[in-house]
Amino acid sequence: GVMRQSVLSSGLEAIEYNRNRKHADLKFFEFGTTYHKKENGFDEVKHLALYLTGKKFEASWNGDKADVNFFYLKTFVSNLLKRVGVDVGILTEEVSNTTPFVEAISLKLNQKSICTFGSISRKLLKVFDINAEVYYADINWQAVLKAAGKHKVEFREVPKFPQVRRDLSMVLGTETSFSQIRSLAFKTERSLLKEMHLFDVYEGDKIEAGKRSYAMTFILQDEHQTLTDKQIDKTM
């Protein structure tokens, strides 16, 4: 008698069922539809949901014994979006405190959310008798396919000229996110900057309160000639 408004409950039911049968390390996905009543009728939205809990990998004497976490889930989300042709670099990240998350990130394209992911609140997990962290991603599949449909696939010859790596450490206010830095960097250098990675973050007693240190790698390359030190220094 009720049409579901969220795909989360079915995933938590599956996690509860498996954990009660001694299967604690789980990675599930589900394609599903939610239904919402509007002033002028009803709205059906197709979703892709991801659910992670337990250990990252099966037990092994030399394997990674760490639990799944927020950034592990983020990797799944990023790789999935890239795989279907969504340019992750043009998405904006916003902190989301919406139910049912404790902490979450919303990925937006043109100010519209296409994915929200994070950790589920303990209060909700208790309802399902789950005493472990659960990480969940709710992907608006219709919005993703629409964004992917505009993606133009291009192929080009592998450049003959070498890449250059430069590392840079910056101390900024904690209100500044890496996604903001990354977006600004690619807007500033549209030609030579090919890749950008964050390899260390520090926030503690060795720097002043309200500040955070980011250590980043920049990959530069000119596809038509070898970069000079003058070009590299100017870009950095």
Salt bridges, closest charged atoms under 4 A:
GLU30 OE2 - ARG4 NH2 3.11
ASP43 OD2 - LYS38 NZ 3.65
ASP67 OD1 - LYS55 NZ 3.09
GLU93 OE2 - LYS74 NZ 3.04
GLU94 OE1 - LYS108 NZ 3.06
GLU133 OE2 - ARG122 NH2 3.67
ASP138 OD1 - HIS47 ND1 2.70
GLU154 OE2 - LYS152 NZ 3.96
GLU154 OE1 - ARG156 NH2 3.68
GLU157 OE2 - LYS160 NZ 2.87
ASP167 OD1 - ARG165 NE 3.00
GLU195 OE1 - HIS197 NE2 2.92
GLU203 OE1 - ARG212 NE 3.04
GLU223 OE2 - ARG156 NH1 3.22
GLU223 OE2 - LYS194 NZ 3.29
